[in-house]
Amino acid sequence: MAEPEQPEFARERHVLFLEAMASELPADYASQEVNHLTLAYFAVAGLSLLRELDSVNKDQIAKWILSFQVHPKTDNELDNGQFYGFCGSRTTQFPSTNMKDPCHNGSHLASTYSALAILKIVGYDLANIDNKVLLSSMRNLQQPDGSFMPTHIGAETDLRFVYCAAAICSMLKDWTGMDKEKAKQYILSCQSYDGGFGLVPGSESHVSQVEGHSVLLQLCA
């Protein structure tokens, strides 16, 4: 019996889809507006993998990404406990009565990771980023056990955000944004009896948390 023919990779269709995602969200994704930078990361990274970055305006993308960065208005605000990174969308740049700390700063670790990754992919020089403010304020998110909250107003803490924080430090080539030893101990506490890593200490191993091992290698380097 003949082997069934393998379908060819629809490269052009993938490129067209990613180009569309990089410029305007389809209606079905409109409700995920708060995740604009994360969705943009998937689109831009996909185009990069397909060697099709020249199909988009890289300078325009970089300018758009930089518009989401949050800056303290004065030096005194550096000590207010907030994280000065990147917001996930336009709406997170405005106050919300549903937040415990209503303010114009909706900086998020995942959004900041996505923003810096996109900038790096499109060739923007990350040396132009004010990494001193970003990294010093990111330390406010690290907890006594070494884990990280994703935002200064409080949220869950798990291995995903340790990965984001470590990736941010790595991309900026500056590890002052975290206590490496505390982070290392937290990652090790997430390791299960089978050698894999869970999302939090005591949880089952999960293939998506292989990032814990990759971060541990960076921290031990």
Disulfide bonds with the S-S distance in Angstrom:
none
